[in-house]
Amino acid sequence: MPQNPQLTDRIGKRFAPLSRTLRCLYASFLLCLLLSLSSSAQSKFDGTWQGQGTGPTGQHFPLVFNFHGMDTTLSGTLFSPMGGDTMQIQNGSIHGDAIAFDIVFGNLHIHHEGTMVGDSIPMKTSDPQGGGMSLTLRKMSSTQ
């Protein structure tokens, strides 16, 4: 079927502003969607995790970690009800299922490393004096 160039030109001019408007609306929608997804994306490590440490004399003490992950950076706190101190996580990193961070307790820098397995994080700690321990963190539910 032959096309009428004058008719095609009139239709194109009439609908051209509409198509530009639709393209702008679509682009705005995609931009808003991407921004909302990136700002609300949570790390699988986000939340409160609890474990049990063992002191040098064998006594057990609870440890509560609050983690927040953003891309490859881990931040948060460690709280030990035994000492009542809250310490900031330093040098925190996330690489896939693995996390690493430091806690400074007085003059002691304690390095922590762990890898998520299911709903727990088995961890090992080490310090410059050769000390360290193993512990397993479990995510606390939001109803606890």
HELIX and SHEET records of a PDB file:
HELIX    1   1 PRO A    5  SER A   40  1                                  36    
SHEET    1   A 9 GLY A  47  THR A  54  0                                        
SHEET    2   A 9 HIS A  60  MET A  70 -1                                        
SHEET    3   A 9 THR A  73  SER A  80 -1                                        
SHEET    4   A 9 ASP A  85  HIS A  95 -1                                        
SHEET    5   A 9 ALA A  98  PHE A 105 -1                                        
SHEET    6   A 9 LEU A 108  THR A 115 -1                                        
SHEET    7   A 9 SER A 120  SER A 126 -1                                        
SHEET    8   A 9 SER A 134  LYS A 139 -1                                        
SHEET    9   A 9 GLY A  47  THR A  54 -1                                        
END                                                                             
